[in-house]
Amino acid sequence: MAIFSILSNLRIQDILDILLMTILVYHLYLWFWGTKAFKALVGLVALGVVFTIAKSWGLFLTTWVFQILWQVLVILLIILFQSEIRQVLERVNPLRFLGLRATAQTEDWIDQLGNATFALAKRKIGALLIVERGDLVDELVTGGTELEGAPSPELLMSIFQKNSPLHDGAVLIRGGKISRVACYLPLSSREGLPEQWGTRHRAALGLSERCDAWVIVVSEERGTVSVMHGGEESRISDHVQLGRMLRETTTPVAAAQGLSDKLVSMVRRRYRLKLAAFGFVSVFWLMLAGQQNFEVSLTVPVELRNVPANLQIVEPINPMLNIKCRGLRKDASTLNPDNVRAELDLGLAKWGRRTFRVTRDQILLPTDRVSIVRIEPTQLKFRFAEITSTEKPGKSRQ
């Protein structure tokens, strides 16, 4: 019954609260999925559910132990998963949502890069190529030698030749130009990756998990081409497909599609996962909402008692009170005009005008776990008329 009462009193703030937490849970799942920190995150959620149930059921010892445990656990998580926490903070970039990213003046470099990539794959020369987008990768990559030039097949072939002193590492392409070579990337800590993946693929995946860069991988053993983006792998069949993908990702979102199309695309993409996150947050919100401090405002009629037999009320005929109550949401949300009563004793009423004070004792609530914080008006002014025996019924002398 309390759940239905809570749902019937949903506010705009509650809906925004659920939506914001759904977005957070969705992105946490994407960022931590497959990593060692994901198992710890699942464990934390399980502990949170147990703690919530123990607190709602009044399990004193269990609640006390969990309160002590949370303080120690937060410190341990910061120490053990500092790299993952930093990764999450680096991914929170509001400019990415606005579609602001650096782009080259022309797209000639895309064709050059596509031809160079498959020329390397044809000769089974391993390579790593970072295509920087909106997020700067300088803090994520280490080492490297500054070099400026177009990503032409001749230059990239000479860089990744085994006899070249610059072949070990990745090439950074920024604004359609080669910016740095022989860069070292952070390895992915995700579990369950394909066994045939070597250090090159793990490094490409690791960088794509931490920023929005696209990392092109040329396999030395198989001569295949893959693109890592957003922690996912896309297998590329030819230079035409690679060029099309690069053009799509380097085109500003605002120019490629309108705001409505962008919102529709955001909702449809991985909609099952988003619905699951929404359902999880909604259930968890309902479990916690009952413990929230809540205020409810009601307008209730005043029941008039002990009106003298020789008097009749001229005005107000149907007095009303505005009452604001406060308590836990599971209790306060059950209040309504049908179960809240206001009574006023008019036994001392006299002919003419009379003012009666309204106090909290005259308000009857269905539960004592809710308190009254405000009553308006605090006084009710009545005008009475005396009824005489010689007057016809319904008439009075005022």
N, C-alpha and C positions, 0 to 999 in steps of 0.2 A: 504493500500500500504506500509505503514511504517513497519507493522508486517512482510510482505514478505521480505522486505529489511533487517530487523534484522535477520530473519531466514537464509537468504542467506549468511550472514556474521558471522555465528556461528564459534566460535573458540574452541580450546581444553579447554581453561580456562572456557568457558561458560558451556560446557558439564560437566566438573568436578564440577563446582559451583552448577549446578542443581542436580547432583548425591549426593553430600555431604549434601545438604539441604534436599533431599528426605530421606536419611538415618536418619537425625536428626528429621524430622517430623514424620517418621514412628515410631521411638523409643519413641518420646514424646507421641504419641498416645497410644502406648502400656503401658507406665508407668503411664499415667494420666487417662486412660479410666476408667470411673465409679467413679472417685474420685470427691470431691468438686472442686479441682483445675482444673479439665477438663472443667467445665463450664466457669470458668474464662479464660481459654486458648482459648476457642471458642469465647468468647466475645472480647478478645484481637485481634484475627484474623479478626473478623468483623470490629472492629475499625480501624485496619490497612488497610483493603480494602477501607473503607470510606475515610480515610486520603489520600490514594494513588489517589483515584478518584478526591478528592477535589484539590489536588495539581496539577494533570495533567490538570484539567479543569480551573485552575487559580482562584479558589474560595479563595480569600484572607482571609476573616474573619474566615471561617471554618478551613483553614490551620493554621492560627495563634492560634486559640483556641486549636487545637489538639497538636500543638507543646508545648504549656504550659501544656496541660493535660498529655502528655507522661512523662514529668519530674516528676510530682507528682505520676503518676500511677506506675512507676517503684519502687519508694520507698514503696508504699503501698503493692505491690505484694511481695516484699522481706519480709516485716513484717508479712503479712497474711499467706504466703505459704512458710515459711522458712523450715518447715519439708519436704515438697514435693521437694523443690529445693535441699535440702541436699540429699534426696533419689536419685534424678537424678544424682548428682555428684558422689554418691557412686556406681551407676550402671555403670558409664563410667570407665571400667577397661580393658585396652588393653590386659592383660594377658588372659582374657576369650576368646578373638578372636583367640589367638594362641593355645588354647586348653591346657594351662598349669594348672593343678589342682592337688591337693594332692590326692593320692590314697593309699590304704592299700597294704601291701606286698602280702597278700593272700585274697581270696574271701570267706573264711569259715564263716566270720562274717555275710555275706549276708544271707546265709541259716539260721543261728541262729536268725538274726533279723526278717526274714520272718516268721519263726515258732513262735517266741515270739509275733509278732504283731497279728497274727490270734489266738493265744492262749488267748490274752487279749480280742480280739473281741468276741470270743466264750463265754467268761464269762461276756461280756458287761462291761469291765473295761476301762474307758476313759483314753486315753494316747496321748501324743505329743512327737514325735521323730524327731529330727533335724539331717539330714544327710548332714554334711558340705562338700562342693565341693571346688571350687577355691577361692571363697570370704570368708574371715574370718568374723565370725558373732559376735565376742567379743564386738564390739561397738554397736551392734544392740540389743543384749539380756542383761537383767539386772538380778542381784541377782544370785543365784545358789550356789551349793556346789561342790567343786572339788571331783571327784570320778573316779577312773580308773578301768576298767574291761571290759570283753567281753560282748556284748549285748545278753546274753543268756536268754532263756525264764524264768529261775528261778530267775535271778537277776532283770529283768524288771518286773516280776510279783510282786516281793517283793517291788519294788520302787513305783509302781502305785496302790498298795493296799490302800484302803481308810484310813486304820488305820496307814499307814506309814507317818511319818512327811515330807517325800520328794515327796509325790504323787502329790502335787499341783504345776504344772509347767511342763516344758519340759525337755527332756533328750537330751543332745548334744552328737552326735557320730562323732568323728574326727579321721580319719585314721583307721577306723574299730574298734575303742575302745570308750567306754563311757568315756567322758571327764568331763562332768558337769551335774548335775541334779538339778531339781527345778528351772529352768530358766524361766524368764518372757519375753514374746515376745511383740513387738509392734502390736497393733490392726490395721486392715485395715480400712481405712476411705471410702472405696468404697461404693457407693449406689447401691440399687437394688439387694442385696444379698438374697439368699433363706431365708425364714422366719424361717425354722427349724434349721438354723445354730446358734450355740451358741458362747460363748466366745472362746472356743477351736478352732473352725474352723476359726473364724475371726483372731485370733492370728497367726494361721498357714499361712493364706493367706497374712497377713500383713508382715510377715518375707519373704515370697517368692517374694513379690513385691519389696523388697529392696535388695535382693542378689540372688545368683544362687543356694542357698541351697534348698534341697528337704525336705519337712516337712510332715511326716506321721501322720495322724489323725485317732484315733480310737474313734468312737462315743459311748458314754456311754448309750444313749437312744436306738439306733438302732443296735448297734453291727456291724456297717459297717466300712470299711477301705478306706480312701482316701489319695491321695498324692497331695500336693500343690507344684507347681513349676512354676516359671515365672509368678505368678499372675493367674494361672489357676488351676482347679481341675481335677484330674483323679480318677475315682472310680476303686478300685482294688477288684477283685473277689476272688483270692486265693493267697497263699504264692508263688506259681510258677510264677504267673504274676508279683508279687512284686519283686521277686528275679531277674527276667529277666530285669525289668526296672532299678533296682539298678545296675545291671552289666553293662547295656548300659551307664548309666550316670556316673559311676565311671571309665570307660575305657577311657584312653586318646584319644581325637579326632584324633590326628595324627596317632595313631596306628590303630584306628578303620576304617578309610577311608582315601583315598588319597586327595590331594588338589583339584583335579577336581571334585571329588564326593562331597566334602564339599562345594564348590562353587555352584554346581548345587542344592544341598539341601538348601542352603541359599536363592537362587533365587526362588525356587518352594514353599518354606514354606510361607503361607499367601500371595500368589502372588497377589490376588485381592486387598488386603490392600496396598501392595507395589505399585501396578499400580495406585491406587487412590492417594497415597501420591505423586507419580511422576507427575501425571496429575495436582494436586493442585499446586505443586511447579513450574511446567512449566508455568502454566497460570499466577501465581503471578510474576514469573521472567519476562515474556513478558510485564506485566503491568509496571514493574519498569525499564526494560532494556532501554526503550526509553529515560529515564532521565540520563543515565550513560554517563560520558565523554568517548568519543571514538575517536580513530585515524584510519584513512584509508589511505593506500598508493596506488597511481595510476600511471600508465604509459600512457601518452597521447601524441599524435602526435602534432607537432608544425605547425600551419597554417601560411605560409609565405605570407606577404602582400607587395604590392607596390615594387615588384622587378623591377629595371630599365630595360627598353626595350632593351638596348644595352649590357646587361649582362646576363649570365646564370650561374646557380649554378653548380659547379663541385662536391663539397662535403661539408657537408653531404647532400645526396639527400632527405632522409626522417628523419629529426631530431626528437628526442623523449625527453621528460622530465619526470623525476620521481618526483611526487608531494605527499607530506604528508599533510593531512588536519585533523583538530581537531574540534569537536563540540559535541552536544548531539547525542546520538546514533541514535535517530529517524531521525535526519537530515543527519549526516555523512554517515550513512549506505546506503543512497539513491544515493550517488555519484558513478559514473562509467565512463569509457572512452567515453561513448556516450553523456553524458550531461556535461562533463567538457572540456573546450576548452582552448587552448594556442595559442595566436596570437603574431607574431613578425613582426614589420614594418622594411622592408629592403630598405626604400626610400633613405637612405644615403649610400647605398652600393657603393663601388668603385672596379675597376679592381684589382685583386690580392687577398690577404688575408684580412679579415675584422672580428673583434670581436664585438659581440653584447651582451649586458648585458640583462639577463632575470630577470624581477621584478614581484612582486605580482600583479601589475596592469595589467599585460599582461595575467593573468590567469582569465578566466571567469567561475564562479561557478553558479549553478542553484539556490542557496539560499545564502543570506547574513548572515545566522546564523552559518555558518561554516567558520573557518579561516584557512589560509595557514601557516603552521609552517616550512616547508622546501621545497626548490626547488633544484633539482640536474639535470644537472649542472647549476650553476648560470650564466655561460657565454657560448655562442655558437660561435664557430669559423667556418667561411665559407671561401671557396676558390671560387673566381669568375673568369670567363673568359669572355673576350670582344667579342661580336659578330660584325663582319664587313659585309658590304654589298656584298663584293666580295667572301665571304666564302659560301660554300654550306650549306644548312640547316643541322643542326645536328653537324657541325664542328665548332671549335672555336680555337682562338689563345690564348695560355696559357702563 
